[in-house]
Amino acid sequence: MAPQFEPTQVPETTDESDILREQLDYLIEHAASEAQCGCSECRRYLRVRAILLEIFGEPERGNLREMAPLPKAA
Ligand SMILES: [Zn+2]
């Protein structure tokens, strides 16, 4: 009855970006399936979403000029 749990699977080798993607997937799925039930997961989703979409919310301020090359006058 020994548990088959080897200490070789410590999350030390897990890439942090994998965790981020996993969390994001989870939150997106939750928000989609539960239709914003308002729980703490929903609030996490809204926070993350606000942060990730932040750059799209303010088109006048930052990087858009670099992305869209302006025609040079002379
Ligand atoms: Zn929820």
N, CA, C, O and the ligand as a Tripos MOL2 file, in Angstrom:
@<TRIPOS>MOLECULE
protein
  297   295    75     0     0
PROTEIN
NO_CHARGES

@<TRIPOS>ATOM
      1 N           0.8320   -1.2020    0.0000 N.3       1 MET1
      2 CA          0.0000    0.0000    0.0000 C.3       1 MET1
      3 C           0.8740    1.2630    0.0000 C.2       1 MET1
      4 O           0.4930    2.3140    0.5180 O.2       1 MET1
      5 N           2.0340    1.1170   -0.5900 N.am      2 ALA2
      6 CA          2.8910    2.2980   -0.6530 C.3       2 ALA2
      7 C           2.3950    3.2240   -1.7540 C.2       2 ALA2
      8 O           2.1630    2.7900   -2.8830 O.2       2 ALA2
      9 N           2.2420    4.4530   -1.4320 N.am      3 PRO3
     10 CA          1.7760    5.4060   -2.4510 C.3       3 PRO3
     11 C           2.8210    5.6000   -3.5350 C.2       3 PRO3
     12 O           4.0140    5.7370   -3.2630 O.2       3 PRO3
     13 N           2.3450    5.6080   -4.7640 N.am      4 GLN4
     14 CA          3.2780    5.7610   -5.8690 C.3       4 GLN4
     15 C           3.5540    7.2370   -6.1300 C.2       4 GLN4
     16 O           3.1990    7.7960   -7.1690 O.2       4 GLN4
     17 N           4.1770    7.8150   -5.1770 N.am      5 PHE5
     18 CA          4.4480    9.2380   -5.3070 C.3       5 PHE5
     19 C           5.9430    9.4620   -5.2130 C.2       5 PHE5
     20 O           6.5170    9.4780   -4.1240 O.2       5 PHE5
     21 N           6.5500    9.6300   -6.3400 N.am      6 GLU6
     22 CA          7.9890    9.7880   -6.3660 C.3       6 GLU6
     23 C           8.3700   11.2570   -6.1960 C.2       6 GLU6
     24 O           7.7480   12.1520   -6.7680 O.2       6 GLU6
     25 N           9.3810   11.4700   -5.4170 N.am      7 PRO7
     26 CA          9.8030   12.8660   -5.1950 C.3       7 PRO7
     27 C          10.4990   13.4790   -6.3980 C.2       7 PRO7
     28 O          11.0540   14.5750   -6.3170 O.2       7 PRO7
     29 N          10.4640   12.7640   -7.5100 N.am      8 THR8
     30 CA         11.0960   13.3280   -8.7000 C.3       8 THR8
     31 C          10.1760   14.3370   -9.3850 C.2       8 THR8
     32 O          10.5910   15.0510  -10.2990 O.2       8 THR8
     33 N           8.9220   14.3870   -8.9320 N.am      9 GLN9
     34 CA          7.9720   15.2720   -9.6030 C.3       9 GLN9
     35 C           7.7160   16.5470   -8.8140 C.2       9 GLN9
     36 O           6.6050   17.0780   -8.8110 O.2       9 GLN9
     37 N           8.7190   17.0130   -8.1690 N.am     10 VAL10
     38 CA          8.5690   18.2820   -7.4850 C.3      10 VAL10
     39 C           8.4170   19.3870   -8.5220 C.2      10 VAL10
     40 O           9.0200   19.3250   -9.5930 O.2      10 VAL10
     41 N           7.6190   20.3900   -8.2080 N.am     11 PRO11
     42 CA          7.3650   21.4530   -9.1930 C.3      11 PRO11
     43 C           8.5560   22.3690   -9.4240 C.2      11 PRO11
     44 O           8.4280   23.4360  -10.0250 O.2      11 PRO11
     45 N           9.7080   21.9430   -8.9430 N.am     12 GLU12
     46 CA         10.8810   22.7860   -9.1170 C.3      12 GLU12
     47 C          11.2390   22.9420  -10.6000 C.2      12 GLU12
     48 O          11.7090   23.9900  -11.0430 O.2      12 GLU12
     49 N          11.0010   21.8640  -11.3440 N.am     13 THR13
     50 CA         11.3650   21.8950  -12.7560 C.3      13 THR13
     51 C          10.2660   22.4840  -13.6220 C.2      13 THR13
     52 O          10.4470   22.6860  -14.8230 O.2      13 THR13
     53 N           9.1250   22.7590  -13.0020 N.am     14 THR14
     54 CA          8.0240   23.2980  -13.7820 C.3      14 THR14
     55 C           8.3030   24.7390  -14.1790 C.2      14 THR14
     56 O           8.6520   25.5790  -13.3490 O.2      14 THR14
     57 N           8.1450   24.9920  -15.4210 N.am     15 ASP15
     58 CA          8.3510   26.3450  -15.8950 C.3      15 ASP15
     59 C           7.2360   27.2460  -15.3770 C.2      15 ASP15
     60 O           6.0620   26.8770  -15.3930 O.2      15 ASP15
     61 N           7.6150   28.4040  -14.9300 N.am     16 GLU16
     62 CA          6.6220   29.2920  -14.3610 C.3      16 GLU16
     63 C           5.6060   29.7240  -15.4020 C.2      16 GLU16
     64 O           4.4290   29.9130  -15.0980 O.2      16 GLU16
     65 N           6.0660   29.8770  -16.6160 N.am     17 SER17
     66 CA          5.1360   30.2990  -17.6550 C.3      17 SER17
     67 C           4.0770   29.2330  -17.9090 C.2      17 SER17
     68 O           2.9460   29.5410  -18.2860 O.2      17 SER17
     69 N           4.4600   27.9700  -17.6960 N.am     18 ASP18
     70 CA          3.4680   26.9000  -17.8130 C.3      18 ASP18
     71 C           2.3760   27.0740  -16.7770 C.2      18 ASP18
     72 O           1.1930   26.8930  -17.0670 O.2      18 ASP18
     73 N           2.7790   27.4250  -15.5740 N.am     19 ILE19
     74 CA          1.8040   27.6480  -14.5100 C.3      19 ILE19
     75 C           0.9070   28.8250  -14.8670 C.2      19 ILE19
     76 O          -0.3060   28.7820  -14.6590 O.2      19 ILE19
     77 N           1.5060   29.8590  -15.3980 N.am     20 LEU20
     78 CA          0.7240   31.0360  -15.7600 C.3      20 LEU20
     79 C          -0.3120   30.6810  -16.8180 C.2      20 LEU20
     80 O          -1.4800   31.0540  -16.7170 O.2      20 LEU20
     81 N           0.1400   29.9560  -17.8310 N.am     21 ARG21
     82 CA         -0.7890   29.5530  -18.8910 C.3      21 ARG21
     83 C          -1.9010   28.6680  -18.3430 C.2      21 ARG21
     84 O          -3.0660   28.7930  -18.7200 O.2      21 ARG21
     85 N          -1.5120   27.7810  -17.4530 N.am     22 GLU22
     86 CA         -2.4880   26.8660  -16.8750 C.3      22 GLU22
     87 C          -3.5370   27.6360  -16.0790 C.2      22 GLU22
     88 O          -4.7370   27.3870  -16.1920 O.2      22 GLU22
     89 N          -3.0560   28.5720  -15.2780 N.am     23 GLN23
     90 CA         -3.9790   29.3750  -14.4830 C.3      23 GLN23
     91 C          -4.9000   30.1900  -15.3780 C.2      23 GLN23
     92 O          -6.1010   30.3020  -15.1280 O.2      23 GLN23
     93 N          -4.3170   30.7490  -16.4160 N.am     24 LEU24
     94 CA         -5.1090   31.5690  -17.3230 C.3      24 LEU24
     95 C          -6.1770   30.7200  -18.0010 C.2      24 LEU24
     96 O          -7.3350   31.1260  -18.1060 O.2      24 LEU24
     97 N          -5.7790   29.5500  -18.4540 N.am     25 ASP25
     98 CA         -6.7330   28.6240  -19.0550 C.3      25 ASP25
     99 C          -7.8570   28.3060  -18.0830 C.2      25 ASP25
    100 O          -9.0370   28.3330  -18.4310 O.2      25 ASP25
    101 N          -7.4640   28.0100  -16.8820 N.am     26 TYR26
    102 CA         -8.4500   27.6450  -15.8630 C.3      26 TYR26
    103 C          -9.4300   28.7840  -15.6250 C.2      26 TYR26
    104 O         -10.6420   28.5730  -15.5660 O.2      26 TYR26
    105 N          -8.9000   29.9790  -15.4910 N.am     27 LEU27
    106 CA         -9.7560   31.1240  -15.1980 C.3      27 LEU27
    107 C         -10.6700   31.4340  -16.3810 C.2      27 LEU27
    108 O         -11.8410   31.7670  -16.1970 O.2      27 LEU27
    109 N         -10.1350   31.3260  -17.5830 N.am     28 ILE28
    110 CA        -10.9510   31.5860  -18.7700 C.3      28 ILE28
    111 C         -12.0850   30.5720  -18.8540 C.2      28 ILE28
    112 O         -13.2390   30.9170  -19.1040 O.2      28 ILE28
    113 N         -11.7240   29.3250  -18.6410 N.am     29 GLU29
    114 CA        -12.7490   28.2890  -18.6980 C.3      29 GLU29
    115 C         -13.8070   28.5040  -17.6300 C.2      29 GLU29
    116 O         -15.0010   28.3360  -17.8800 O.2      29 GLU29
    117 N         -13.3640   28.8740  -16.4470 N.am     30 HIS30
    118 CA        -14.3080   29.0920  -15.3610 C.3      30 HIS30
    119 C         -15.2550   30.2390  -15.7040 C.2      30 HIS30
    120 O         -16.4730   30.1240  -15.5700 O.2      30 HIS30
    121 N         -14.6710   31.3360  -16.1440 N.am     31 ALA31
    122 CA        -15.4940   32.5090  -16.4430 C.3      31 ALA31
    123 C         -16.4590   32.2230  -17.5860 C.2      31 ALA31
    124 O         -17.5670   32.7580  -17.6240 O.2      31 ALA31
    125 N         -16.0250   31.3680  -18.5280 N.am     32 ALA32
    126 CA        -16.8810   31.0570  -19.6580 C.3      32 ALA32
    127 C         -18.0120   30.1170  -19.2520 C.2      32 ALA32
    128 O         -19.1560   30.2810  -19.6770 O.2      32 ALA32
    129 N         -17.6770   29.1370  -18.4290 N.am     33 SER33
    130 CA        -18.6780   28.1280  -18.1170 C.3      33 SER33
    131 C         -19.6310   28.5920  -17.0240 C.2      33 SER33
    132 O         -20.8190   28.2690  -17.0530 O.2      33 SER33
    133 N         -19.1180   29.3400  -16.0720 N.am     34 GLU34
    134 CA        -19.9660   29.7470  -14.9640 C.3      34 GLU34
    135 C         -20.6790   31.0600  -15.2420 C.2      34 GLU34
    136 O         -21.5270   31.4940  -14.4620 O.2      34 GLU34
    137 N         -20.3390   31.6750  -16.3360 N.am     35 ALA35
    138 CA        -20.9670   32.9330  -16.7210 C.3      35 ALA35
    139 C         -20.9080   33.9560  -15.6000 C.2      35 ALA35
    140 O         -21.9240   34.5190  -15.1920 O.2      35 ALA35
    141 N         -19.6990   34.1840  -15.1110 N.am     36 GLN36
    142 CA        -19.4670   35.2240  -14.1100 C.3      36 GLN36
    143 C         -20.3230   35.0320  -12.8670 C.2      36 GLN36
    144 O         -21.1930   35.8480  -12.5600 O.2      36 GLN36
    145 N         -20.0630   33.9510  -12.1650 N.am     37 CYS37
    146 CA        -20.8390   33.6850  -10.9570 C.3      37 CYS37
    147 C         -20.4390   34.6120   -9.8220 C.2      37 CYS37
    148 O         -21.1530   34.7130   -8.8240 O.2      37 CYS37
    149 N         -19.3140   35.2860   -9.9600 N.am     38 GLY38
    150 CA        -18.9460   36.2870   -8.9680 C.3      38 GLY38
    151 C         -18.0890   35.7580   -7.8300 C.2      38 GLY38
    152 O         -17.8690   36.4540   -6.8390 O.2      38 GLY38
    153 N         -17.6060   34.5350   -7.9690 N.am     39 CYS39
    154 CA        -16.7740   33.9770   -6.9150 C.3      39 CYS39
    155 C         -15.3570   34.5330   -7.0270 C.2      39 CYS39
    156 O         -15.0640   35.3610   -7.8900 O.2      39 CYS39
    157 N         -14.4940   34.0660   -6.1450 N.am     40 SER40
    158 CA        -13.1430   34.6180   -6.1310 C.3      40 SER40
    159 C         -12.3860   34.2870   -7.4060 C.2      40 SER40
    160 O         -11.5050   35.0430   -7.8170 O.2      40 SER40
    161 N         -12.7180   33.1640   -8.0370 N.am     41 GLU41
    162 CA        -12.0690   32.8150   -9.2990 C.3      41 GLU41
    163 C         -12.4880   33.7910  -10.3980 C.2      41 GLU41
    164 O         -11.6830   34.1970  -11.2370 O.2      41 GLU41
    165 N         -13.7550   34.1500  -10.3700 N.am     42 CYS42
    166 CA        -14.2270   35.1270  -11.3390 C.3      42 CYS42
    167 C         -13.5090   36.4500  -11.1490 C.2      42 CYS42
    168 O         -13.1580   37.1200  -12.1200 O.2      42 CYS42
    169 N         -13.2950   36.8170   -9.9190 N.am     43 ARG43
    170 CA        -12.6290   38.0970   -9.6680 C.3      43 ARG43
    171 C         -11.1770   38.0370  -10.0880 C.2      43 ARG43
    172 O         -10.6240   39.0120  -10.5960 O.2      43 ARG43
    173 N         -10.5640   36.8890   -9.8740 N.am     44 ARG44
    174 CA         -9.1890   36.7180  -10.3540 C.3      44 ARG44
    175 C          -9.1390   36.8650  -11.8660 C.2      44 ARG44
    176 O          -8.2530   37.5150  -12.4210 O.2      44 ARG44
    177 N         -10.1170   36.2410  -12.5160 N.am     45 TYR45
    178 CA        -10.1720   36.3230  -13.9750 C.3      45 TYR45
    179 C         -10.3000   37.7710  -14.4370 C.2      45 TYR45
    180 O          -9.6180   38.2010  -15.3670 O.2      45 TYR45
    181 N         -11.1680   38.5040  -13.7880 N.am     46 LEU46
    182 CA        -11.3750   39.8880  -14.2000 C.3      46 LEU46
    183 C         -10.1170   40.7170  -13.9880 C.2      46 LEU46
    184 O          -9.7860   41.5810  -14.8000 O.2      46 LEU46
    185 N          -9.4170   40.4450  -12.8850 N.am     47 ARG47
    186 CA         -8.1760   41.1900  -12.6390 C.3      47 ARG47
    187 C          -7.1340   40.8810  -13.6930 C.2      47 ARG47
    188 O          -6.5110   41.7790  -14.2600 O.2      47 ARG47
    189 N          -6.9510   39.5760  -13.9500 N.am     48 VAL48
    190 CA         -5.9600   39.1680  -14.9440 C.3      48 VAL48
    191 C          -6.3290   39.7070  -16.3170 C.2      48 VAL48
    192 O          -5.4760   40.1830  -17.0660 O.2      48 VAL48
    193 N          -7.5820   39.6260  -16.6240 N.am     49 ARG49
    194 CA         -8.0560   40.0940  -17.9260 C.3      49 ARG49
    195 C          -7.7920   41.5890  -18.0830 C.2      49 ARG49
    196 O          -7.3380   42.0470  -19.1310 O.2      49 ARG49
    197 N          -8.0840   42.3360  -17.0260 N.am     50 ALA50
    198 CA         -7.8490   43.7760  -17.0880 C.3      50 ALA50
    199 C          -6.3800   44.0700  -17.3280 C.2      50 ALA50
    200 O          -6.0350   44.9800  -18.0820 O.2      50 ALA50
    201 N          -5.5240   43.3020  -16.6910 N.am     51 ILE51
    202 CA         -4.0870   43.5300  -16.8450 C.3      51 ILE51
    203 C          -3.6340   43.1490  -18.2440 C.2      51 ILE51
    204 O          -2.8680   43.8750  -18.8780 O.2      51 ILE51
    205 N          -4.1060   42.0180  -18.7170 N.am     52 LEU52
    206 CA         -3.6400   41.5420  -20.0120 C.3      52 LEU52
    207 C          -4.1700   42.3930  -21.1570 C.2      52 LEU52
    208 O          -3.5270   42.5250  -22.1980 O.2      52 LEU52
    209 N          -5.3490   42.9660  -20.9520 N.am     53 LEU53
    210 CA         -5.9260   43.7810  -22.0160 C.3      53 LEU53
    211 C          -5.6160   45.2590  -21.8260 C.2      53 LEU53
    212 O          -6.1180   46.1170  -22.5530 O.2      53 LEU53
    213 N          -4.7890   45.5310  -20.8450 N.am     54 GLU54
    214 CA         -4.4820   46.9060  -20.5010 C.3      54 GLU54
    215 C          -3.9440   47.6740  -21.7040 C.2      54 GLU54
    216 O          -4.3380   48.8130  -21.9510 O.2      54 GLU54
    217 N          -3.0510   47.0490  -22.4380 N.am     55 ILE55
    218 CA         -2.3970   47.7580  -23.5370 C.3      55 ILE55
    219 C          -3.3590   48.0580  -24.6710 C.2      55 ILE55
    220 O          -3.1350   48.9710  -25.4670 O.2      55 ILE55
    221 N          -4.4400   47.2760  -24.7400 N.am     56 PHE56
    222 CA         -5.4020   47.5390  -25.8040 C.3      56 PHE56
    223 C          -6.3980   48.6170  -25.4100 C.2      56 PHE56
    224 O          -7.1450   49.1240  -26.2470 O.2      56 PHE56
    225 N          -6.4010   48.9580  -24.1380 N.am     57 GLY57
    226 CA         -7.3920   49.9020  -23.6430 C.3      57 GLY57
    227 C          -6.9940   51.3450  -23.8320 C.2      57 GLY57
    228 O          -7.8470   52.2330  -23.8370 O.2      57 GLY57
    229 N          -5.6960   51.5900  -23.9880 N.am     58 GLU58
    230 CA         -5.2640   52.9620  -24.1430 C.3      58 GLU58
    231 C          -4.4110   53.1080  -25.3970 C.2      58 GLU58
    232 O          -3.1830   53.0490  -25.3330 O.2      58 GLU58
    233 N          -5.0640   53.2960  -26.5250 N.am     59 PRO59
    234 CA         -4.3530   53.2870  -27.8010 C.3      59 PRO59
    235 C          -3.5350   54.5520  -28.0300 C.2      59 PRO59
    236 O          -2.6370   54.5620  -28.8720 O.2      59 PRO59
    237 N          -3.8280   55.6020  -27.3000 N.am     60 GLU60
    238 CA         -3.1750   56.8700  -27.6100 C.3      60 GLU60
    239 C          -1.8510   57.0440  -26.8740 C.2      60 GLU60
    240 O          -1.0620   57.9260  -27.2110 O.2      60 GLU60
    241 N          -1.6100   56.2180  -25.8840 N.am     61 ARG61
    242 CA         -0.5240   56.5750  -24.9860 C.3      61 ARG61
    243 C           0.8210   55.9800  -25.3450 C.2      61 ARG61
    244 O           1.8480   56.6470  -25.2170 O.2      61 ARG61
    245 N           0.8310   54.7470  -25.7890 N.am     62 GLY62
    246 CA          2.1250   54.1100  -25.7350 C.3      62 GLY62
    247 C           2.6580   53.6170  -27.0470 C.2      62 GLY62
    248 O           3.1430   54.3900  -27.8730 O.2      62 GLY62
    249 N           2.5630   52.3280  -27.2270 N.am     63 ASN63
    250 CA          3.3950   51.6740  -28.2230 C.3      63 ASN63
    251 C           2.8150   51.6910  -29.6300 C.2      63 ASN63
    252 O           3.4370   51.1940  -30.5690 O.2      63 ASN63
    253 N           1.6540   52.2460  -29.7720 N.am     64 LEU64
    254 CA          1.0330   52.1660  -31.0790 C.3      64 LEU64
    255 C           1.8410   52.9010  -32.1350 C.2      64 LEU64
    256 O           1.8590   52.5080  -33.3010 O.2      64 LEU64
    257 N           2.4930   53.9430  -31.7310 N.am     65 ARG65
    258 CA          3.2700   54.6960  -32.7180 C.3      65 ARG65
    259 C           4.4350   53.8770  -33.2420 C.2      65 ARG65
    260 O           4.8230   53.9690  -34.4070 O.2      65 ARG65
    261 N           4.9830   53.0680  -32.3320 N.am     66 GLU66
    262 CA          6.1010   52.2520  -32.7640 C.3      66 GLU66
    263 C           5.6300   51.1150  -33.6550 C.2      66 GLU66
    264 O           6.3390   50.6920  -34.5680 O.2      66 GLU66
    265 N           4.4220   50.6230  -33.3780 N.am     67 MET67
    266 CA          3.9170   49.5010  -34.1580 C.3      67 MET67
    267 C           3.4690   49.9510  -35.5460 C.2      67 MET67
    268 O           3.6990   49.2530  -36.5340 O.2      67 MET67
    269 N           2.8360   51.1060  -35.6160 N.am     68 ALA68
    270 CA          2.3910   51.6000  -36.9060 C.3      68 ALA68
    271 C           3.3390   52.6950  -37.3660 C.2      68 ALA68
    272 O           3.3600   53.7870  -36.7970 O.2      68 ALA68
    273 N           4.1060   52.4080  -38.3750 N.am     69 PRO69
    274 CA          5.0860   53.4080  -38.8400 C.3      69 PRO69
    275 C           4.4060   54.6130  -39.4610 C.2      69 PRO69
    276 O           3.5760   54.4900  -40.3610 O.2      69 PRO69
    277 N           4.7740   55.7670  -38.9640 N.am     70 LEU70
    278 CA          4.1960   56.9830  -39.4930 C.3      70 LEU70
    279 C           4.9510   57.3910  -40.7590 C.2      70 LEU70
    280 O           6.1650   57.2190  -40.8620 O.2      70 LEU70
    281 N           4.2110   57.9280  -41.7030 N.am     71 PRO71
    282 CA          4.8990   58.4390  -42.9040 C.3      71 PRO71
    283 C           5.7520   59.6500  -42.5480 C.2      71 PRO71
    284 O           5.2920   60.5860  -41.8950 O.2      71 PRO71
    285 N           6.9550   59.6120  -42.9740 N.am     72 LYS72
    286 CA          7.8580   60.7150  -42.6430 C.3      72 LYS72
    287 C           7.6380   61.8900  -43.5870 C.2      72 LYS72
    288 O           7.5790   61.7360  -44.8070 O.2      72 LYS72
    289 N           7.5210   63.0420  -42.9950 N.am     73 ALA73
    290 CA          7.4060   64.2440  -43.7940 C.3      73 ALA73
    291 C           8.8000   64.7130  -44.1680 C.2      73 ALA73
    292 O           9.5770   65.1320  -43.3100 O.2      73 ALA73
    293 N           9.1070   64.6390  -45.4430 N.am     74 ALA74
    294 CA         10.4170   65.0040  -45.9450 C.3      74 ALA74
    295 C          11.4620   64.0660  -45.3680 C.2      74 ALA74
    296 O          12.6480   64.2030  -45.6690 O.2      74 ALA74
    297 ZN        -16.8720   32.0590  -10.4800 Zn       75 ZN75
@<TRIPOS>BOND
     1     1     2 1
     2     2     3 1
     3     3     4 2
     4     3     5 am
     5     5     6 1
     6     6     7 1
     7     7     8 2
     8     7     9 am
     9     9    10 1
    10    10    11 1
    11    11    12 2
    12    11    13 am
    13    13    14 1
    14    14    15 1
    15    15    16 2
    16    15    17 am
    17    17    18 1
    18    18    19 1
    19    19    20 2
    20    19    21 am
    21    21    22 1
    22    22    23 1
    23    23    24 2
    24    23    25 am
    25    25    26 1
    26    26    27 1
    27    27    28 2
    28    27    29 am
    29    29    30 1
    30    30    31 1
    31    31    32 2
    32    31    33 am
    33    33    34 1
    34    34    35 1
    35    35    36 2
    36    35    37 am
    37    37    38 1
    38    38    39 1
    39    39    40 2
    40    39    41 am
    41    41    42 1
    42    42    43 1
    43    43    44 2
    44    43    45 am
    45    45    46 1
    46    46    47 1
    47    47    48 2
    48    47    49 am
    49    49    50 1
    50    50    51 1
    51    51    52 2
    52    51    53 am
    53    53    54 1
    54    54    55 1
    55    55    56 2
    56    55    57 am
    57    57    58 1
    58    58    59 1
    59    59    60 2
    60    59    61 am
    61    61    62 1
    62    62    63 1
    63    63    64 2
    64    63    65 am
    65    65    66 1
    66    66    67 1
    67    67    68 2
    68    67    69 am
    69    69    70 1
    70    70    71 1
    71    71    72 2
    72    71    73 am
    73    73    74 1
    74    74    75 1
    75    75    76 2
    76    75    77 am
    77    77    78 1
    78    78    79 1
    79    79    80 2
    80    79    81 am
    81    81    82 1
    82    82    83 1
    83    83    84 2
    84    83    85 am
    85    85    86 1
    86    86    87 1
    87    87    88 2
    88    87    89 am
    89    89    90 1
    90    90    91 1
    91    91    92 2
    92    91    93 am
    93    93    94 1
    94    94    95 1
    95    95    96 2
    96    95    97 am
    97    97    98 1
    98    98    99 1
    99    99   100 2
   100    99   101 am
   101   101   102 1
   102   102   103 1
   103   103   104 2
   104   103   105 am
   105   105   106 1
   106   106   107 1
   107   107   108 2
   108   107   109 am
   109   109   110 1
   110   110   111 1
   111   111   112 2
   112   111   113 am
   113   113   114 1
   114   114   115 1
   115   115   116 2
   116   115   117 am
   117   117   118 1
   118   118   119 1
   119   119   120 2
   120   119   121 am
   121   121   122 1
   122   122   123 1
   123   123   124 2
   124   123   125 am
   125   125   126 1
   126   126   127 1
   127   127   128 2
   128   127   129 am
   129   129   130 1
   130   130   131 1
   131   131   132 2
   132   131   133 am
   133   133   134 1
   134   134   135 1
   135   135   136 2
   136   135   137 am
   137   137   138 1
   138   138   139 1
   139   139   140 2
   140   139   141 am
   141   141   142 1
   142   142   143 1
   143   143   144 2
   144   143   145 am
   145   145   146 1
   146   146   147 1
   147   147   148 2
   148   147   149 am
   149   149   150 1
   150   150   151 1
   151   151   152 2
   152   151   153 am
   153   153   154 1
   154   154   155 1
   155   155   156 2
   156   155   157 am
   157   157   158 1
   158   158   159 1
   159   159   160 2
   160   159   161 am
   161   161   162 1
   162   162   163 1
   163   163   164 2
   164   163   165 am
   165   165   166 1
   166   166   167 1
   167   167   168 2
   168   167   169 am
   169   169   170 1
   170   170   171 1
   171   171   172 2
   172   171   173 am
   173   173   174 1
   174   174   175 1
   175   175   176 2
   176   175   177 am
   177   177   178 1
   178   178   179 1
   179   179   180 2
   180   179   181 am
   181   181   182 1
   182   182   183 1
   183   183   184 2
   184   183   185 am
   185   185   186 1
   186   186   187 1
   187   187   188 2
   188   187   189 am
   189   189   190 1
   190   190   191 1
   191   191   192 2
   192   191   193 am
   193   193   194 1
   194   194   195 1
   195   195   196 2
   196   195   197 am
   197   197   198 1
   198   198   199 1
   199   199   200 2
   200   199   201 am
   201   201   202 1
   202   202   203 1
   203   203   204 2
   204   203   205 am
   205   205   206 1
   206   206   207 1
   207   207   208 2
   208   207   209 am
   209   209   210 1
   210   210   211 1
   211   211   212 2
   212   211   213 am
   213   213   214 1
   214   214   215 1
   215   215   216 2
   216   215   217 am
   217   217   218 1
   218   218   219 1
   219   219   220 2
   220   219   221 am
   221   221   222 1
   222   222   223 1
   223   223   224 2
   224   223   225 am
   225   225   226 1
   226   226   227 1
   227   227   228 2
   228   227   229 am
   229   229   230 1
   230   230   231 1
   231   231   232 2
   232   231   233 am
   233   233   234 1
   234   234   235 1
   235   235   236 2
   236   235   237 am
   237   237   238 1
   238   238   239 1
   239   239   240 2
   240   239   241 am
   241   241   242 1
   242   242   243 1
   243   243   244 2
   244   243   245 am
   245   245   246 1
   246   246   247 1
   247   247   248 2
   248   247   249 am
   249   249   250 1
   250   250   251 1
   251   251   252 2
   252   251   253 am
   253   253   254 1
   254   254   255 1
   255   255   256 2
   256   255   257 am
   257   257   258 1
   258   258   259 1
   259   259   260 2
   260   259   261 am
   261   261   262 1
   262   262   263 1
   263   263   264 2
   264   263   265 am
   265   265   266 1
   266   266   267 1
   267   267   268 2
   268   267   269 am
   269   269   270 1
   270   270   271 1
   271   271   272 2
   272   271   273 am
   273   273   274 1
   274   274   275 1
   275   275   276 2
   276   275   277 am
   277   277   278 1
   278   278   279 1
   279   279   280 2
   280   279   281 am
   281   281   282 1
   282   282   283 1
   283   283   284 2
   284   283   285 am
   285   285   286 1
   286   286   287 1
   287   287   288 2
   288   287   289 am
   289   289   290 1
   290   290   291 1
   291   291   292 2
   292   291   293 am
   293   293   294 1
   294   294   295 1
   295   295   296 2
@<TRIPOS>SUBSTRUCTURE
     1 MET1         2 RESIDUE 1 A MET
     2 ALA2         6 RESIDUE 1 A ALA
     3 PRO3        10 RESIDUE 1 A PRO
     4 GLN4        14 RESIDUE 1 A GLN
     5 PHE5        18 RESIDUE 1 A PHE
     6 GLU6        22 RESIDUE 1 A GLU
     7 PRO7        26 RESIDUE 1 A PRO
     8 THR8        30 RESIDUE 1 A THR
     9 GLN9        34 RESIDUE 1 A GLN
    10 VAL10       38 RESIDUE 1 A VAL
    11 PRO11       42 RESIDUE 1 A PRO
    12 GLU12       46 RESIDUE 1 A GLU
    13 THR13       50 RESIDUE 1 A THR
    14 THR14       54 RESIDUE 1 A THR
    15 ASP15       58 RESIDUE 1 A ASP
    16 GLU16       62 RESIDUE 1 A GLU
    17 SER17       66 RESIDUE 1 A SER
    18 ASP18       70 RESIDUE 1 A ASP
    19 ILE19       74 RESIDUE 1 A ILE
    20 LEU20       78 RESIDUE 1 A LEU
    21 ARG21       82 RESIDUE 1 A ARG
    22 GLU22       86 RESIDUE 1 A GLU
    23 GLN23       90 RESIDUE 1 A GLN
    24 LEU24       94 RESIDUE 1 A LEU
    25 ASP25       98 RESIDUE 1 A ASP
    26 TYR26      102 RESIDUE 1 A TYR
    27 LEU27      106 RESIDUE 1 A LEU
    28 ILE28      110 RESIDUE 1 A ILE
    29 GLU29      114 RESIDUE 1 A GLU
    30 HIS30      118 RESIDUE 1 A HIS
    31 ALA31      122 RESIDUE 1 A ALA
    32 ALA32      126 RESIDUE 1 A ALA
    33 SER33      130 RESIDUE 1 A SER
    34 GLU34      134 RESIDUE 1 A GLU
    35 ALA35      138 RESIDUE 1 A ALA
    36 GLN36      142 RESIDUE 1 A GLN
    37 CYS37      146 RESIDUE 1 A CYS
    38 GLY38      150 RESIDUE 1 A GLY
    39 CYS39      154 RESIDUE 1 A CYS
    40 SER40      158 RESIDUE 1 A SER
    41 GLU41      162 RESIDUE 1 A GLU
    42 CYS42      166 RESIDUE 1 A CYS
    43 ARG43      170 RESIDUE 1 A ARG
    44 ARG44      174 RESIDUE 1 A ARG
    45 TYR45      178 RESIDUE 1 A TYR
    46 LEU46      182 RESIDUE 1 A LEU
    47 ARG47      186 RESIDUE 1 A ARG
    48 VAL48      190 RESIDUE 1 A VAL
    49 ARG49      194 RESIDUE 1 A ARG
    50 ALA50      198 RESIDUE 1 A ALA
    51 ILE51      202 RESIDUE 1 A ILE
    52 LEU52      206 RESIDUE 1 A LEU
    53 LEU53      210 RESIDUE 1 A LEU
    54 GLU54      214 RESIDUE 1 A GLU
    55 ILE55      218 RESIDUE 1 A ILE
    56 PHE56      222 RESIDUE 1 A PHE
    57 GLY57      226 RESIDUE 1 A GLY
    58 GLU58      230 RESIDUE 1 A GLU
    59 PRO59      234 RESIDUE 1 A PRO
    60 GLU60      238 RESIDUE 1 A GLU
    61 ARG61      242 RESIDUE 1 A ARG
    62 GLY62      246 RESIDUE 1 A GLY
    63 ASN63      250 RESIDUE 1 A ASN
    64 LEU64      254 RESIDUE 1 A LEU
    65 ARG65      258 RESIDUE 1 A ARG
    66 GLU66      262 RESIDUE 1 A GLU
    67 MET67      266 RESIDUE 1 A MET
    68 ALA68      270 RESIDUE 1 A ALA
    69 PRO69      274 RESIDUE 1 A PRO
    70 LEU70      278 RESIDUE 1 A LEU
    71 PRO71      282 RESIDUE 1 A PRO
    72 LYS72      286 RESIDUE 1 A LYS
    73 ALA73      290 RESIDUE 1 A ALA
    74 ALA74      294 RESIDUE 1 A ALA
    75 ZN75       297 GROUP 0 **** ****
